[in-house]
Amino acid sequence: MPKGYRAYLPNQDLWLPPSLREWLPENHLVYFVSDVVDQLDLSAMSAVYGQAKRGQPPYDPRRMTKVLVYGYCTGVFSSRRIQKRLQEDIPFKVLAAGNQPDFRTISDFRKIPIETLQNLFEQVLAMALECGAIQLGRVSLEGTKLKANASKHKAMSYGRMKEKQPQLKEEVQQLLEQAEAADEAEDRQYGSQRGDELPEELRRRETRRAKIKAAKKVLEQRARDKAAAEGQGDAAAKPEDRDPYNFTDPESRIMKGGDGMVQGYNAQAAVEPTLLPIVGQAVTEAAHDKKQLKPLVELIEQQSGQRPEAILADNGYCSEENLDHLESAAQPERRIEGFIATGKHKHGEHRLPAKRGPLPKGATRVDRMKRKLQTKVGQAVYAARKCVVEPVFGQIKQARGFRQFLLRGKEKVKGEWALLCLTHNLLRLPAAMQYC
């Protein structure tokens, strides 16, 4: 007798409504995200999100936070993709309790002020620190270039603006003359006309001219601010011809990334080696890391509540000023030991033994750091740097697929980076809780 099949009745209705929670295993990430968010203080978010006086009542910020956090944990960043998952995927349905906010609602919720997302990052980090699994000993610093929500082809240099502005002015004048001549001809042919509509071509060129004029003012102000910060006079407060301005996201910059020149931001992270949590994070528009060490060390202490014992960083962070900041605190307990590369090494050069004897008179802090990293201890400590911080960026950019910010403007980008770092730490929490 042939073996039969199990019953297959796709059109049969259920006697009782199913529970979505029964369709997921008990150890599913959804429940962990829900439990963690339930422990967070969302009062600052509620104060901002609940200000609207008109229209339908908004969705509960706890529900929206769970959906957004779970989306970033699983590599679903787009608000339209999240909306689609809310309609089709059980984990998202469980978190939203069957509700389906549209993509505009999700997008607007993600644009809440930066302070609220920074606060959530610090709360999740505090949970990991309270378990005792993380102690800020040696912390590794690194920056990674992430694309902005803007094309580098929408940028124009200051020199090009100076050339283009007179050209557009002349084109606008010619179009005005042509329009005036056309009006006179139509008046002779058709009689009195209203004639106050601007031709489409004239409107487009006039708008471009106004945007270029505003962009020149921004670049000139940046040059004045830079000169003032460096203690230079007004003579140096002039933009260079190659200084760019992006019309889509003016606060982003063209910088060299892993796959060539990108229009983007420099995202900074400080990582602790035990469980690879991010213990400090920031975003800057500066293409290099020379001036990021001091503010990032201060952010580590502010965001984690602890001061690191040592800092590991590549040569991008090396300067006399940075080394002096680490080693010259007034109080000995505030001093931080540095293991910072002083330059790029040729293949096998880092394995050469340190030179014997005292350093020459007048040796700089950079010279002393170079000698320190040539010792066996220095080599062993610094070798751990890329094994700590690089995997974190790999998990964010490769495993979860985050390659480009979705928001525009530095403040909103800072909030999105805080959300990414928050979800990275949340994914590390189960391992930390084993130590509790």
C-alpha positions, 0 to 999 in steps of 0.5 A: 500500500503506497504511503500517503501524504500529510493533509494540505488544506491551504484554504481551510480557516482556523477555528481560533485566531493564531498567536503570532508569538507561537510562530517564533522560537522562544530564543528569537532575537525579536523577544530580546530586542523587545525586552531590552527596549522595555527597560529603556527610559524613553521619556525624552523621546516621548516628550519630542514625539508626542508634541503634535496637537492635531491629527490622529494619535501617534504610534507608541514610541516604544513600539516604533523604537522596537521596530526601528532597532530590530530593523537596524539589527537585521540589516533592514534600514530603508523605511519602505523596506521596513514597511514591507516587512511589517506587512509580510514578516512575522518578527516585525508583525510581533514587534508592532503587534500587528500594526503597520505604520507607513514608511513616512511615519517610520522615516519621520520617527527616525528624524527625532533629535540627536539627543534622544538617540545618543541617550539610548546608546548610552543606556544600552552601553550602561547595561553591558557595563553593569554586567561587569564583563566590560572594563575600559582597559585598552580601547582601540580607536578607528574611523571609517568613511561612509557615503552620505545621502548625496552624490559627489557629482552634485558638488562644485568647487569654489573656483568653478563657482567663480567661473560659473556665476558670471556666465549664468548672469550673462545667460539670464540677461540674454534670456531676459532680452529674448523674453522682452523681444518675444513679448513685444512681438506677441503684443504686436501680433495678439494685442495686450498680454499679461506677460508676467510668467517667467520662461522655464529656462530663465527660472532654472538658470536664475535658481542655479545662480542663487544656489551658487551665490549661497554656496560661495558664502558658505565656503567663504565662511568656512575659510574664515572659521578655519583661519580663526581656529588656526590663529591666522589673519584675514588674509588667509581667510579665503577659500581655495579654488579646489574647495568643494560644496555639495548642493544635496548635503552641504555638510558632507565632504569628498573624502578618500574611502576604501573604494575610492573618493566618496561624498560622505562622513567620517564615522568614529568608534572606540571599541573595547576588546573583551566583547567588542562593544562600541564604548564611544562614537562620533561623526565628523566631516573632517577627512582625516583623524588628526584632530579626532583623538581628544574629542573621542577620548572625552566622548568615551568618558562621557558616554561610558562613564569610565576613562580608558587606561590605554588608547590604541590607534593607527598613524592617522591619530598621531601628532605631538598634540595628541600624544601630549593630551594623553600623557600630560594630564595634571592628575596622574590617574587621568593620564592615558597610555598611548600605543599610536602608530607613527607612520606606515611601515614597509613589509616586515619593518615592524618586526625589526628589533628596537634600537639600543641605547637612550634616545637623542636629546631633543627627541619628540613625543613622536620619536619616543612613541616610535621607539616604544612600538618597536619593543616586544611589548609595544609590538604585542599590544599594538598588534591587537588593534586591528583585531578589535576595531576592524571586525566591528566595522566589518559587522556593520558594513558587510554583515548588516550591509550598511554602506550609506547614511539615509539621512542628510545633514550632520546632526541627523547623520550623528543620530543614525550612527548612534542608532547603528552603534546602539544596535551593534552593542545590543547584539553583543548584550547576550554574551555580556549577560552571561557574566552577570 
